[in-house]
Amino acid sequence: MSQNQIAGRIAHFISAFPPFNMLSGAQQELLANKAKVRYAPVGTVLFKQHEPAGDHFYLVAQGSVRLVAQQQGVELLIDMCDEGDVFGVRPMLVRDPYIATAEVVEESIIYAFPWAVFEPWMRDVPGLALFFAAGFASGLPVVREQLEHGMQLKNPLHQAAGSIDDTRLTSPVQHRQALSCAPETTVMLAATMMRDARLDYIVVVDQQQRPLGIVTDTDLRNEIATGHFPIDTPVTEIMGQPVYCVREGMNLGELQLDMLQRNLHHLVVTTDGTNQSQMLGLITEHDLLAAEGSSAAALQQAIALARKPEHLVPVRERLNQLVRDFIQRGVNASWLGSLVSRLQDMITCRLIEIVTEQMRQEQQALPNLDFCWLMLGSGGRKEQLLPSDQDHALLFADPAVNQLAEVRQRFVLFAKRVSQGLEALGFVFCPAQMMASNPKWCLSQSEWQAQFSTWMAEPDPRAVMLTTIFFDFRSIYGAHALVAQLQDQLRDTLPKNQLYISALAKNACENPPPLSFFRQFIVEKDGAHQQRFDIKARAMMPLADAARVLWLQHGMPTAHSTTERFELLSQLEPEQAALFREAARAYEVLMRYRTTATASGQPLDPQALSKIDRQLLRSSFQPIHDLQELLQVRFQTSWLR
């Protein structure tokens, strides 16, 4: 076969895989012509840990290569690279030796590409540098350190605001009058004008009021306060340019997209949306945050105005769409979880108030006792971005002994009506009946305390399973002091129940990492989701379970969500801070990916995933393995039967 034919086959092959699919056809052909093709039998070592970086990076065309590193005498599997995986890039980027050894574990064909040809494109090809910054191609820990960037690359920001009605996301954002100055203005005068106007910017304009650049507080700190320029320097010497401009009347979704994509804090509004026309004003990051907050405020107002359960249905639908749009635009999933939890709590509380009033009017008033409605599971952890199963319980103050049965019956009737209302909002009934409408989970204060004590004293598999749901409880309505007493009980009891904590740790380690040897996704073997990958069960829950164990061990410090728990644990255990922060970022990506990839959060088909999808998910799985090893050692789970 001629050299041209070989190069043509290589060019065709690499065009299907990132980051090469970002290159032009001519660039792909040039790289293919410069490539070296290497047949590598099993056992071939392509490079070794600590060796100086070579001149080429690699792509697996066929077979597989494992990357291993020696750390304190222990061999650590970093990654398994198969067809389409790129490796050996990190040393080129950071000018350091290899931090792992690349060993061929299946008969392979490897393409080696010269870095000297590829490197100039890092500056010229949009998205190429971000791909490597995300760490996808390195197959090394940098992947896990940059999961946030990876998700943004996998899921580019899209304008999705147009799908929401009745919110400010589709409404034009009003610009403010901009502070401006002439090009010859000195930095000292410009800073004085900014101080007097109490603004952190000033726009430099020409005589036709066309924007030339912008000076911010950051520019003053970096260029003037450091002594790089004297204070009588013209503003043109330190201004940021060119100015990014937008047209008048753009909506919130469009403006947020522009600001997020370009990492900007100020958008200059001009008559035609370019810097070649007159400046009309300016929109700041604060303006967009304030406008976005009004979306939640609109939902809050609609919740307050609801008079019947069915009035809440369109509110919940609008909230669902808001979640999807925020996720599409790359909003932090943990922050979004907190926002959605607040709004969902308000919806549930309003539903409780409506049901309570309806029952009063029907002469079925609730018992005259303090009670509170508890959210459990993902709702208790503030991670329920989209409707799923109902997980809740009811706690009421101790009545007289002879009244307990009647009191429970009345509260169960009430809970059934609330649960029916939640089902109408899209929250399906829990198949295991872990709901307040089940008499088993509609208990008095003393009964809940006794139940908790029993679970911890006799940590059999069922008790452990139940506590993974019930110990993520959170009060959203009623007498919160009742819940505080349960929390105090756990804090007092847990240190005396190390056997229970160890049993919980053992349970957290029984769900293996989602990849078999980091190659094939573990899929469901039977049932409705056969041969599909369940992100929640296979990847998110192992992280949530590990966080819960460590959170309980530390006495339940204030933290509801899994990411909050990991961040707090990183402060409590500085020696494990890197792992906990890595796990928090992984959970954030998985939660965002689950919501984005499947609108209903249902399992997905691994065969339908793109290469970059698979790389993103695989990059977020390693913390599961590391956390489970930590739990096994700390709690000696191998001794438990």
N, C-alpha and C positions, 0 to 999 in steps of 0.2 A: 504494500500500500504506500502511495506517495506521501511525502511530508505534508503536502497541501490537504490531502484527504484526511490525514490524522488530525491536523489542526482544525479542519472543518468539523470533525466529530467532537473534538474537545470544545470548540466554541458553541456547538449546539447543546452539548451536555451542560456546560456551566450556565447557560442562559436560563436554566430552569431553577437555579438555586441562588438565594441571597448570599453575599451581596452582589454577585456577578450580574444578576438580573437588573441591577441599577445602572449598569454600564451601557453605552451605546453599542450597536452592532460592530462598528469599527474597532472600538476598544476591546470588545470580546475577542475579535479576530486577532488583534495584535497580541493580546495576552496568550491566546491559544498557540500562536506561532512561536512564542518565547518559552512555552511550557516544556518541561521535561516529563516524560512518562516513565514511571518506574514500576516494574513488577516486584512485589515484595512477598516472599514466602513467610509462613508463620515463624515468629521469633525474630524477625528483622527489627533492629532498633534504628529508628530514623534520626533521633537525636537523644541526648542524655541530659538529665538534670544537672545544672551548674555549667554545662558547656556554653561557650560563647555563641551568640546568635549567628546563624548562617545567613545566606543571601536569599533564601527562598522560603515561602510558606506553602502549606500543603492543603490538598483537597482529596478526600476519599472518593474515588470513582467506583470502586467495588471492594467489598470486604469490610474489615473493621480494624480499628487501631485503638488501643487503650492508652490513656495518659495516667501515669502513676508518679507519686512523689514520695520521697523518703523524709519522714519527719520524726526526729528523735528515735531512729532505729525502727520505726514502724512504717510499712508500706501503705500509703493512702491512695485509693482509687479516686482519681479526680473526675474522669469522664470516659465514656466509650463513644468513639466517633465512628459513624457508619456512613453510608452513601450520602454525599452532598454536604458532609460536615467539613468545616475549615478549621485547621489548627496550626499552631506554630506562629501565630501573628503577634502575640503579646511581646516577645523580645524585640520585634521590629519597632513596635510602638514606643516602648519605654527604654530601649537601648540597654536592656539587661540580659543576663544569661537565661537559658531555659530554666523554668522552675519545676519542670516535670520531665519524665522520660516517655518517649513515644514508642510503643512496642506493638508490632503487628500481631494480632491474635487470630486472624483468619487470612487466608491467601488473598492478597489485595492488589489492586492497581491504584497507584497514587499519582496525582498530578502535582508537580512542584512548579510554582510560579515565582518569577524574580520580583523581589520587593522593589527594586529600582524602577521597574516599569509601572508597578501598581501605585507606588507612594504618591506621585503627583496628582493622581485622581482623587486622593483623599480631600484635597482642597477644592477641587473643581466639580465633583459629582455630588449633587444634593442627596443627603441621607447616608452617604457612604461612611463619613466619619462617625455619624451617630450610631451606625450599625456596630462599628468596632468599639465605640465608647460603651455601648450596651453590653459588650463582652460576649456576644453570641459566638463569634468566631474563635475565641481563645480556648473555650472548653475548660477554663480554669476558674478559680474562685472569684476573679473579677466579674464573672457572669452574675454571681449571686450578690455582689456588692452593688450592682447597677440594675437591679430588676425594674426599678421605676422607669429608667430610660427604655428598657426593653419593651415594657408594655406600651409606651408611647410610640415606639417604632412599629411594633406589631399592629397597633390599632391607631393609625393616624387620626388626628383630630378632624372630625367631620362636622359640618354645619348641620345640626339636627333640630334647631330651635323651631323651625317652621311647623313641626308636628304638634306643638302645644298650643292650645287655645286658651284664651282668658288668662294668660300670664304675661309678665313683662318681658319674657324671653323673645317674644315676637314684636314687641313695641319699640319704636324708635327711642334712642337714648339722647337726651338733650345735652348739648355741649355747654361748657362754661366759657366765659370770656377769658382769653388767654393773656397772661403777662408777657410783654414783648419788649425788645430793645433793638437798636441799630447795630450793624456789624462793628462799628468803631467803638462801641461802648466798652469801657474797661471792666475787668472782672470785679474790681472793688465796687464800682457803681452798680453793676448787675447784682452783686451779692446784697448790697444795701436795699435795692428794689425788692428782691426776694424776701428779705427780712421784714421790710415794712408791709408787704402784702401777705406775709405769713404763708408763703408758698415754697415748694421745694424744687421749682423749675423756673426757667425763663426762656422764651422762644426768641431766637435771633431771626429778624426779618429784613428784607431789603426795602427799597423805597416804595415798591408796589405791594408791600405787605405779603410777599411770598416767603414762606419759611425756608431758612437756610440751614438751621441747626437748632439744637436745644442744649442748654446748660442746666445741670441738675446739682443737687447737694453732693451727690457722689463725685461729680466732676470737680467740684470745689475741694473736696477732701483729698482726692487722688492727685490733683494737679497743682493746687495752690498751697494747701496746708502742708504738703510734703516738701515744698520748696522747689518743685520742678519749674514753676513759672512765678514771676513777681505779680503783685496784686494790680499793677498798672497794665497788665497784658490785655490786649483786645480779646473779647469773648470768642472771636473766630478761632483763636489758637487752641481753645480747650473744648469747644462745643462738640457734641455728638452729631454726626452727619453720615449719610443724608437722613432727613427727617422722614419718618413713615407717616403717610397721610391717609385719611379716609374721607369719604364723601359724607355730606350731611344726611341725616335720616336713617342711618344704618341701625339695625336692631341689635338687641343685647347679645343674641347668639352669635351674630356675625362679628361683633366687636370683640367678644371674648375669644373667639377663634383666632382673630388676628393677634390679639395681645398674647395669648398662650403660645401660639406657633412661633412668634418672633421674640419672645421673652422681653416684652416691652412693658413700661409702666405709664407711658403717656402716648396718646394718639392725637395728632393734630388734624383738625377738621378744616378742609378747604372746599372751594366751590365745586371743583371737579374731582376731588379725591387724590390729587397729585400735588407735588411741591412746586408745580409750575403755575399755580393759581393762587388767588388771595386767601389768606388764612381767615377763617370765620370764628374759630375758637379751639377748645381743647377738651379731651375726655381723659380722665385719669383712671388708674386702677381702682381707686376708692369709689369713683362714680359707678363703675361696673359692679363692684361688690354691693354697693347700696341698692342698685337696681335689681340685682339678683336676689337680694334679701327680700325684696318686695314680692317675689314669686312665692316664697314661703309664707309671706304675710297674707297674700291673697288666699292661699289655701287655709291658713289659720282663720281668716275671717269667714270663709265658707263653712268651716267646721263649726264655728261658734253659732252660725245662723241656722244650722240643721235642726229641724224639729221632729223628724221621723228618721228611722234607720235607713230608709231608702234614699234620703237626701245625702247620705254619706257615700253612696256608691260612686257617683261621678267624681267626688273629691278624691277617693282612693284611686280611681282610674287616672286622674290628672297627676297624682303623686307617682304612680307607676311610670307614666310617660316622662315625668321630670327626672326620675332616677335613670331611665335609659338614656336620656339626652345628656345628663351630666356625665355618665359613664363614658359615652361616646366622645365627649370633649375632654376626657382625661382627668376629671375631677378626682381628687384623692378619695378612695373608697371608704377609708376609715372616717374621714370627716363627713362624707355623705351618709355613712351609716348612722352617725350621731344625729344628723339633720333629719333623716328619715325616721329614726326612732322617736324623736321629739314629736314629729307630725303624726306618726302612727299612734303614739301614746295618746295624743290629743284626740284622734279619731276614736280610739277605744274608750277613752274616758267620756267623750260625748255620747257614745253609744250606751255606756253604762248609765249615764244620767238620764237619757231618753227612756231606757228600759225601766229604770227605777221609778220615773214619773208615771209611765204607763201602768205599771203594777200598782202604784198608789191609787191611781184613778179607778183601777179595777178592783179596789178593796183587797189587794194582795200585797200590802206594804211589807217591806223587808223587816226582819227582827230588829229590835231597838238595841243593836250591839255594834261595836266597832268592828270593821272588817277591812280587808284590803285585797285588791286584785293583783296577782303575781304573774309576771311574764317569765317564762322558762326557756331553756335552750337558746337558740340563736336570737330570739326576741329578747331574752334576758341579757344576752351579751351585746345587744344593740347592733346586730349584724344581719337583720332581716330586711334586705334592700327591696326585695319583691315578695309578694304574698306566697306563703308556703303552708305547711301544716300548722294547725293551732297547737300551741304548747302553753298552757296556763294553769293556774291553780287559784284557790280561794282560801284565805285565812281569816278566821273570825275569833273574837274574844271569847273566853270560856263562859258559857252560860251555866245556869243551874243544872245539876246532873240530870234531873228529871225532865229538862227541856231540851237536852242535846239533840235527840232524834228529830223533834219537830223543827228546831232551828236549822239543822242540816237540810231537812227536806225543803224548807222555804228558800234557803240559799241555793240549793241545787236547781230548783225551778227557775230562779233568777238567772243562774249561770247558763242554763240551757237556752234561755232567750237571748242572752248576750252572745253565746256561741253561735246561735243561728244567725244573728246579725253579722257576726264576723265572717260566716260562710258566704253570706250575700256580698261581702266586700272582697271575696276572692280567697279567703283563708279556709282551706278545706279542713274538715274534721280530722283530728289525729287518728290514724288507724289503730294505735295502741290505747286510745281513749285517755291520753294524758291531758285532761282538760278539767276545768273547774266544775263542769256539768257531771263529771263522774264522782259519785259520793266518796270514792277512795281518795280523791284529791280536793275535797271540800271539807277541811278539817278545822278544829278549834286550835287555839294556841298550844294547849297541853298535848293535843294529839300530834301536831306537827313536831313538837319537841321530842315526843316519844318515838315518832317515826324516824327522825334524824338519828337519835341515839341507837335505835335498832339497826339501822343501815350501817353505822360505823362500828358497832360492836360485833356484828356478824357479816363481814364483807364477802358474802358469796357473790358469784357472777351476776345474779339478778340485782342484788343490792347495789353493786358497783355500777351497773348499767343505769339504774334509776338515778343514782346521785350525779352521774355525768350530765343529766338533764335538769334535775331539781336543784342542784347546788349552784346553778347559774341563774338563781332567782333574783328578781328585781321587782319592787313594788311600784306600780304606776298610778294606783287610785286607792284612796281610803286612808286608813289610820297607819301611816308609815312606821309609827313607833312599834307596832306589833312585829314588823319585819326586823327592826333593829334588835329586838330581843332574840330572834332566831339567829341572827348574825353573831351576836354576843355568845350564844350557846356554842356555835361552831368554833369560834376563836378560843373558847375555854376548853373545848373537848378535843380538838384536833391534835394538840401536842401530846395527849395521852393515848392517841390511837395511831401509832406508827404502823401497826399491822394494816390498818385501813388505807393509809397513805400508800404503803407499799403495794397493796392490792390494786389501788387505783393506778399506780405507776405501771404495774404489770399489764393491766387492761389497756393502757395507753400505748404499750409496745406491741400489742398483738395485731395491729393493723400495719402491715409492712409498707415500706416506701413504695410509691406507685410505679416504679420501673423494675423490671426483672433485669438485673445486671446493667441498668441504665440503657437498655436497648428497646424493649417492647413494653408498651403500656399494659398494665394489668387491667383486664376488662372483666365485666360481669359475665359469669359462666352460665347463668340461667335467668329465668324470669322475663319480664316485659322488656328489660334493657340489656338483653343478652348481646355480648360483643360490643358493648358501649362502655365508655370510661366515665365514671362518676366522680367529678372533680371534688364535690363536697365530701363524699364518703371516703374516697381514696387519698385525697391530698389535704383538704381543709381540716377534716375532723382529727387526723393524727396530730396536727399542729395545735388545734384547739384543746385536745385532750392533754397534751404535754404542758401547755400553758396553764391549764386548770390545776394539774397536780402540783406544779411548782408554786402557783398562786396560793393554793390551800396550805402548802407547807410553810409559807411565809405568813400565815395568819390572815389571809384575805384582805390585803391592803386595797385601798379604793381604786378599783379598775374593773370596768365591766367587759369591754371587748377584748378579744384575743390579742390584737395589736397593742392595746393599752397595757395588758398584762405583761407582754414581752418587753415593752419599753420600760415598764416599772421594774421588772426583774433585772434588766440590764444595769439599773442603778443599784439594786440590792446585791447583785453578784457581779462586781466589776470584772472578775476573772473570766466570766462567761458572757460579757457584754457583747462581744462581736457576734457570737452565735445567736443571742437573743434578738439583736437588732436585725440580723440576717433573716431570722424566722419571722419577725414582724413584717419586713418588706415582702417576704415570700407570701405571707398570708394576705397582705394587701393586694398583691398582684393576682392571686388565685381568686379572691373575692370579686375583684373587678372583672377578671376574665370570665368567671362563671356567669356573672350578670350580663356581660357583653355577648359571649359566645352563644348562649341559649336564652332567649327571652324569658322562658319559664324556669330556668335553672335546671332543666332536665339533663340527664347524661348525654354525652356527645359521642359521635362516631370517630375513633382515632384515624380511620382511613381517610376521613374527609379533611383532616387537619393539614394545613400547609406546612412546609418545612420550618418556617419561622415560628408557627404556632407550637410545633413540637419542641423546638429549641427553647422557646420561652417557658413552656410548662416544665420541661426537664430541668431547666436552670433553677426552678423554684422548689424542686423536690429534695435536694441534698440536705437542707436543714432538718427534714424529718428523720433521716438516718442518724444525723449527729445528735439530735435531741433524744432519740430513743436509746442511743448508746449512753448518753448522760444519765437517763433515768435508770437504766439497767445497772449501771455501776453504783449510783448513789443509793438506790433503794434495794439493791441486791435481789432483784426480781427473780433470778434463776433459782433461788431457794424456795420460792413459793410454789405450791402445788395447786 
